[in-house]
Amino acid sequence: MKYVNVAIDNNNDNTDNLYTYGLDSEEISIGSKVLVPFARGNKLKNAYVFDIMDSVQEEIKGLKYVNSVDEEICLSKEMIDTCKWMRKRYLCRYIDAVNCFTPVGKPAKSGKKRVPYKDMEGEECSVKNLTEEQDNALRIIKPYISEKKHDIFLIHGVTGSGKTEIYIRLIDSALKNGSNAILMVPEISLTTQVIERFIGRFGQDKIAVLHSRLSLGERYDEWVRIRRGQVRIVIGARSAVFAPLENIGIIIMDEEHESTYKSDMSPKYDTLEVAVKRAKAFEGVVVLGSATPSVISAYRAEQGIYKKIELKQRYNQIALPQVEIVDMREELKLGNKSIFSSALYSGMQKCLEEGQQIILFLNRRGYSTFVSCRECGYVMKCNECGISLTYHKAENAAICHYCGKMEPLPKVCPECGSKYIRHFGTGTEKVEEYTLNMFPDYSAARLDLDTIKVKGSIDKILRDFKKGKTKILIGTQLVAKGLDFKNVGMVGIISADVILNIPDYRAAERTFQLITQAAGRAGRGDKEGKVVIQTYNAEHYSIEAAADQDYDRLYNTELFLRKSMLYPPFSDIVQIIVIAKNQQVCIEGAQKTMKAVQGELSKELSEHIFEPQPLLLNNQKEHYRYYILIKCPKGRRAECLSVIEKIKRKVNTGKKLQYTLTVDINPY
């Protein structure tokens, strides 16, 4: 007889342990999904095998036995090892980590396989001549793939430098070496363009797609195809890092700097860390690509942790676009109160007359950004989430962008009764309306979370723009990332200040990245492109650096500031979140937690704990949230987390549970 340790599929900290069961059957392996009798009622529960043992140290009284084994769902030992690592690194439950690897959905009743993108025709891929820089990148990385030598590479290549062609050839090299590959992109909107190119090069049979916009059935069937070894390449958003592939030779993270690679749901994992963990298990390589690497990645490359490769020229020697900064304060002085500066309007007019297309970028959806009373200053807020509501003209309602709650627009102020209540600010919906008024002879479309709710809508919007049916594309950060359209002659950044003014130590870095990425959509064809940046902070170093395409200036300034303030890469930010239904209980719980952590940590670490503060989304889903921030100097993370884990477990498994704790490491 053998014994197994299993993690029970139960969403509760009290059962977040490994339980030992007896095993009569030999048909089982680490990672098997099993049914086991659990707790006093012996109710059958799903569980996953973490260990198999020939014996146990002490006889177990009342030993229970595995009831049955699911032959379809089985994880590998490498996946289970990754789950164990995730639990320790992110302080999550066993089952939360396991659920990252397991499929959602169910088998199709008809037996037919639901294959996403099955009707997609691959983009015709004539094999391109490589630039000297591309060839050099391949010469450096390929030997690591063929020799199965794990390492991490950072490709810092300007927009349009041909990073995707490098990815294709590296994956081809891995496949020829008998290995498999994962390619991740930060936005689902980018997957279609990427998939078209990869189908054109490798054929559809070798490729699987994983992202959250697939139906549950499609995701289940793709998971099964991958697990059975029927595909060699997995393409998707961050969840693709958990694809059940064996023998992974390369994992590529395109646009590695993007915040979407950090999960904000349990387990709150960092995709890059998981990618490195999984690749290392197979001696595979990790390739990070970006025109605007995160400050942390650039620092790691400088320290020799990553191997850095630079691509300084655009493919075919196309010039980077001309960039003009427009100070909107000066526009106001000249009497221009419209959304478009004179430079942006005249540039758009010229561009359209020459038959080219335009992208307008504003990282704020909706019509107006908030609803307020000019008499008393009242601002409409979501009573579920505590944040200001955004006015949407199409619905004629104020909507919460977090929980989706919709409120009718009041005719008078609910606070003072004044009739002077109206919507203020500008979102993509208003920009679209204004654009169509200013350029009625040209078609425009909007790409944001409001226009892509229907399945397939992203693909249609981008397809129409690619074919030239749409002349002006207006959108949020979805339009700033990775899109490759040859006829875009101009990019207009409506307000560079939206990201700059958020309360985040990365605000300047993210502003630089979004401007540079958006600007990179212009001039990718034969003609030089133009970019107009509108801002009320024309002298800010991140905006000036983005206009000059001067990454080094941004990097050096940020590194100096972060070192002085002990921000990453010189520390790990640990956020302990206290959640309770009652606000006073939440505040008191946060104070107790802070004191408990201070009492356990060394004096040096205790100096870097900050007083509890309400989260930006404080009152969400009828729960209040306060957080305690700890700056852990590099090398002290394990010490800090061991203390927090002990306190978290004590609180979350307590009999009189008034509040709970969650932990987010280096949150976005």
N, C-alpha and C positions, 0 to 999 in steps of 0.2 A: 504493500500500500504506500501511496505517496501523499504528501500534504501540499496545500497551496495557500499562499497569502493573497487575498483579494481586496480590491477597493470597491466598496458598495456604491451603487448609483443612487445616492441619497444626498440631497442638497442641504446638508446640516453639519455644522462644525462638530456637534457631539458624536457623529458617526464618521468623522474624517480620520479614520485609522485603517490599518491593514488587519483583516480578520483571517484566522486560520481555519481551513476546512479540510476534511478528509477527501481522498480521491480514489475511486475504484477504477475509473477508465484511464487508459493510457493515451487516448486520443485528445491530448490537450497540450498546449504550449504557453509560454509566457506571452501575454497579450490576448489570450482567448477570452471571448465574452461568454459568461456562464450564468446559469440561474442557481441561486442558493437560498435556502430557508434562513430568514433573518429575524433577529430579536425574539421576544417571548412568544409572539403569535406565530412564528415560523412562516411568515408571509414570504412568498417567493419574490426575490429581488434580483435585478440584473447586477452583475459585478464583472470586474476585469482582473485577470490573473497577473499578479506582479512578481511572484516568486513560486518556484516549484522545489520541494524539499523531499528528501528520502526519509528524513526523521525529524522529530522535534525534541528539544531539550527536556521538556517536562511533559508528562502525560496530561492531555487536555480532557477534563471531565465534561461529559455531555457533548463530545465532539459531533459536529454536524457535517453532512457530506454534500458535495456538489451534486445538484439535481440533474442538470443537463448542460450541453455545450452548444452554442450557436456556431454552426459551421461556416456561415457566410461572413460574419464579422469577426475578424481576428487582427489585432495589432501585432507589430513585430517587437522583438526585444529592444531594438534601438528606440522605437517610439515610447515604450514603457520606461526605458532609462531616461528619455527626455522628459517624460511626465514627472518622474522622481526629482529630476534637476529643477524643473519649473516650480514644483511645490516649495522647494527650499529657497529658490532665488526670488520668487514673487510672492511668497507667503499665501499661496492659494490652496484650495482643497485638491486632494488627489483627483476627484471626479471632474473638477473644473478643467484640469489639465488634460485628462482623458477625453473629455468632450470636444476638445480642439481637434483631436485626431479622428473621432468617429463620425460616420455619415449622418446627416439629417435626412428626413424623408423615408419613403418605403419603396420596396420593389413594385414595378408596374404590374397591375392585375392582368393586363393583356399579354405580358411577357415581352412587349416591344421595348427596345431601349430608347430612352429619351436623350438624344445627342444634341447639345446646344451648338449653334453655328453650323449645323449639318448642310444647310443650303448655301453657305458662304463660299464664294469663289475666291481662291487665293489670289493675291495680287501678283501679277506677272513679275517675276524676279529674274531679271537678267543679272548675271554675276557681275558685280561692280568692280572696277579697278580700285585698288586701295591707295590711299594717300600714304606717304612715308610714315606719318605718325600712327595711322591705323595699323600698318604693317609691323611697326615697332612694338605696339601694344600686344599684338598676337604673338610675336616672337618671344616676348617676355613671359606671357601667361601660359601658352600652350604646353611647354615642357612640364609644368606643374600638373596639368591634367593628365598627360600621357604617363608620367611617372607616379601618379597618385600621391602627390605631395601637398598636404594641406597648407594653404596660406590665404591671406585676405588682400585683395587688390582694390585700390581706389582709382577709378578712371575719372580724372577731372578734365572734362572736355567741353569747350564752349558750345552753345546751342547750335545745332546744325553741323556738328563736326563728324557725324557718322558713328555714333556709339552703338546704334542698333545693329549696324552691319558687323561690328566687332562681336556683339552678343551672338548673332546668328552663327558666325564662324567658330566661336568658342564652343557653342553647343554642338555644332557639327563635329568638332574635334572630340568632344566628350562621348558622343554617340558612336563614333568610329572606334573609340577606345573601350566600348562595351558598357559605358556608364550612362546614367540618366540625368535629366536636367530640370531645374525649376527656374522660371523667370517670373519675377514679380514687378508689377507696375502699381503706382500709388492710387490711381483712380480707375474705377470701372470704365469710365468713358474712354480711357486709352486702350482698353483691351482689344476692341474691334480692329483698330488700325494695326496693332501689333500682331493679332491673330492672322489677319489677312496676309501679312508679310511672311509669317512663319508657315502658314498652310501652303503659300506659293513656293516656299523653299523645301519644306519637309513632307508635305502632304498631310491630309487631315487625320489619317489613321494613327499617326504617331503622337498626336497632340490631344491633351485633355485641358478643359477650362474649369477653373474654380473661382467663383466670386458670389457675392450675396444677392445679385440680381437674377441669378438662375432660379428656376422653380425648385422646390424641395425635391421633386422627382428627378429633375435633371442633375442636381447635385449628388443625389444618391447614386444614380447610374454612373456618373463620372468617377465617383469614389470607387465603385466596384471595378470599373475598367482599369483604374490606376492600380488598385490592390492586386488585381489578377495579373499584372505585368503586361497588359495589352497596349500600353502607351509608353513613350519614352520621354516626352516633354510635357510638363505641366505649366500652364500660363494662368496668372490670376492676380488678384489683389493680395493683401497680407495673409489671408487664410491659406493661400497656396503653400506657405512655408510648412504647413502640417500635412501636405499631400502624402498618402501612404506609399510613397516610392521606396524602392530598395536601391542600393548601389548608386547613391547620388554622387555624380562626379563634379557637378557645378551648380551653385545657386547664385542667381543674379538678382540684385535689387536695383532697378532703374529708378532714377530720381530719389536716391537714398536719403536725401535730406528731408523728405516730406513727413509731416506730423502724423499722417494717416497710418504710418508703419508702427505707431505706438497704440496698443489697445487701451481703450478707456473702460472696458468691461472685464469682469473677472474671468480668467486670470489676466491681470493688467501687464501683459508681456511686451517686450521690445522685440520686434520682428528680426532685427539684425542679430541680436543675441541668440535667438532660437536658430536662425540660419547658420550661424557659426557653430553652434553646438551640434546640429544635425550633420553639417558638412564634415566636421572634424571626425565624426563617427565612421565616415566612409573614406577618410583622407581626401575629401573633395575640396575644391577651391570655392571661395566666395568672392564675387565681383560686385563692387559698388560703383554705380555710375551717376554722375551729376555735373551740370554746368555750374552749380552753386552748392558745393558740398557743405554739410553742416560743419559748424566750427569744431565740434567734437571730433568728427571724422578727419578733418584737416589736421587737427592737433595730433591725433593718433598716427597719421601718416608722417608728420614732422618728427614724432618720437620713434619712428621705425616699427610701430606695431602693425601698420598697414604698409604695403608697397604702393607707392604713388606713381601713376602714369598720366602724363598731360597731353591733351589734344588742344593746341592753341589756335588752329586754323579751321575754318569751316570747310566742308567738303567742296571740291571744285574751286577752292580759293574765293568763294563768295564773301563779300565784305559784310561785316556786322552792320546792323542798321544804324542810321544817324539818330541820335537821341537829343530831344529838346526838353528842358525842364521849364514849365510855365508856372510862375508864381501867381497863384490865384488872388493873392492880396492886391497885386498890381492890376489884375483884371477888374477887381471891384472898384478900384480907384478910377478906372477908365469907364465905369458905368456898366460893365458887363456882369450881370447877375445870373446868366444862364448856366446850364450844365456844361456846355462846351466853351472853352476858351477860343479866342479868335484864331490862334495857331492850329488848334485841333479842328475847328470847323473848316478853315480854308484848306488844310491838309486833306481832310476827308473828301471835300469837293473835288480837289485835283485828282486824288486817287481814284475816285469813282468815274470821273470823266475819262481817265486813261484805261478803264476796263478792269481795274484791280479790285480786290476785296479788302475788307476792313474787319479787325477784331477790336471790340471795346470791352475793357476789363474793369469791373467794379466788384470787390469782394463783399457785397452786401445785397442780398436778394430782397424781394418785396417791392412795394411802391415807395413808401416812406418808412423811415427807420423807427419812428416812435410817434405816439399820439399824446399831445400835451395841452394843458389849459394855459393860455397866455395871461389870464387874470391871476391865478393862484399858484401856478407852477406844477399842478398835479400831472403825473405821468401814468398812463394806463399800464398796469403790470399784470402778469399772469398770477392768479392766486394759488396755482399749483407749484410754480417754479420760482416766483419772486423776481422775474426779469421783465424788462419792458417789452410790450407787444409791438409787432411790426404791422403797419397798415398794408393790406393787399387790395388793390383797386378791383381786380377781377372778381373777387369775392365780396367786395365792399365791407370788409371786416378786418379787425385787428387779430393777428394770429401769433401764437407762441411758437418760436422756431425750435423749441426743445420738445415739448409734449404734444404740440399740434392743436392745442385748445383754441377755439375760435370765439371771439366776442363781437357782437354788433357795435358799430361806431355810435357812441352816444351823441344826442343832439345838443345836450347841455352837460357841463362839467358835473360829475357825481359828487364832487367835494364842495364846490361853492355855488353851483347852479348857473355859472356864467355860460353864455352862448359862444364865447371865444375859445372853443376847443377844436383843435384841428391837427392834422398830421404834418410832421416836419421831416426834413432830411430826404435823401435820395437813395433808392435801391434800383436794381436792374430793371424792374418793371417800369419805373418812371423813365429810365434812360431809353428803353425800347420805345415807349410812347413818344418821347421827345425826338428821338432819331427819325421815326416815321413822319413826324410833323415837319422836321427840317429837310428831310430827303424823301418826299412822297413818291418819287419815281423809282425808288430802289427798294428791293425786298430786304427785310431784316428778320432775324430769329433770335430767340433767347435760349441760353443754355445754363440752367441752374436747377436746384433741387425741385423747384415748382413745376418745371416743364418736362422733367424726365421721370415722373411718377409712373407713367404707363410703360409697360415692358416694350422694349424696342424703340422707344422715343429718342434715346441718345443716338442710336445708330442712324435713324432717319434724319435728325437735325444735322449730324456731321456729314452724312452722305449728300444731302442737299447742298451743303456748303462746299463740299469737295467738287460737286458737279457744276457749281457756279449758279445754281438756282437761287441761292441766298447770297446777297452781296455784303451784308453787314451782320456779323455775329456778335451778340452782346452776352456777356456771362460773368459768372463768379470765377473762382480759382479753377473751375473745370476747364476753362478755355486757356488757362495759362500754362498748362502742363503737357508737354510732349507731343502736342498735335502738330502734324506736318502737312501744311497746305502751301503749294508752290505759288499761288496767285495772291497771297496776302501781302499787300504793299504797305499797309500801315497798321499800327497798333496804338490805340489810345487808352491810357490809364487814367480813368476818370478822377480817382482820388487815391493818391499814394499814402494818405494819412490814416486810412481805415485800420490797417494792421499796426501802424506805428504807434497808435494811441491805446493799444490794448495793454492791460496790466500783466505783462509777461517779460521776463528778463531776455527772452529771445525776440522781442518785438522788432528791433532794428535788423537782426539777421533775417527774420521772415519777410520783412519789407523788402530788403535787398533781393532775396530769393524770388519773391513773387514778381517784382518789377523786371528782374533779369530774365526770368522764365517767360513772362508775358511778352517782353520785348523780342525774345528769341523766336516768336512765331512770325515775325515780319522778315521780308526779304530772303525767303528760302528758295526762291526761283532764280530767274536771270537778273532781275532788277534789284537795285539796292533798296532796302526797306527804310521806313521812317517810324519813329516812336515819339509820341508826345506824352510827357508825364505831368499831370496837373497836381499841384500840392500847395499847402499853406505852410510847409516847412522846407522851403527850397534849399536852405543851407545845411540841412541835416546830413551827417556823414554817410548814412546808409543810402540816401537818395542820390547824393552826388556820386558815390562809389558805383551805384547801379547804372547811372547815366554814363559814366566813364568805363563801364565794364571792368572795374578795378577791384577784383576779389581780394587782393592782398591788403588793400586799405581797410576794407570791411573786417577782414580776419584779424589783422594786427590791432585795430581799435577795440574790437570785441574781446580779444584775448587779454588785453591790458585791463579792461574794465572788469572782466569776470575774475581775473586773478585777484584784483583788489577787493572784490565782493564775495569771494569764495563760491562762485557759481561753476557748474560744469563747463569745461572738462576737469576742473580742479577739485570737484566734489561730486557726490551723488545726492540729489535732492530726494528725501524720503518724506512722504506726506501721509500722516495717519489721519484717517477720516472717521469722525464720530457721527453716528446716525441714530436719531431718536424721533419718536412721534411728538414729543413735547419739547418746545424750544428751551425751557429752563433746564430740563433733564439733559438735553444735548450740551448746553454750555457747561453745566456742572460735570458731566461725563468727560468733556474735553479737558477741563482743569485737572480732574483726577488722573486722567491718562497722562497728561504732561508731567505731573508730579511723580507718577509711578516710573515713567521713563527716565526722568532726571535722577531719581533715586538709584537706578540700576546702572546708568552709564557712568563712564569715567568723567572726571571734572572737565577735562579738555573737550569732550564731546558735548557735555551738558551746556557749554557756553554757546553752542550753535543750535539750540532749540528755541523756537519762537512761540510767542503767546498764541493761543487758539484764535482763529478768525473764521467768520462765516464763509462758506464756499460761494463762488459766483452764482451757482445754482443752489441756493441754500434750502429753500422750501420746495422740494420736488417730490411728487407722488406722496403727498401728505407726510413727508418726513423732513426733519431739519438736519442740516449737515454743517458741521464745523470741522476745521482741520488744524493739525499741529504740524509745523514745518521743521524739518531737521536738515541741516547741511552737514553731510558726512564727508570729512576730508578723504581724499583718495587713499585707499588701503584700509579704511576703517568700516567699510560697508557691512562685512560679515559680523563684526562685533555689534554694530548697531542693530542689525536685523535679528540677531539671536535674542536680544533683550525684548524687542518689539514683538517677536513671535510668541514669547512666553506670556507677555501681558495680553496680547490679542486673544490667545487661546483661553486664558483664564476668564476674560470678560465674555467672550462669545459662547462659552460653554457653561456659564453661571446659571444657577437655578432661578434667580430673580433677574431676568434679562430685561433691563430698561433701555439699554442702548447697545449698539454693536460697533465693532471696529473693522475697517478695511484699510489696506495699505496700498499706496501707489508709489512706485519708485521711478524717479525722473519723469513726472507727469507732463503731459502737454495740455 
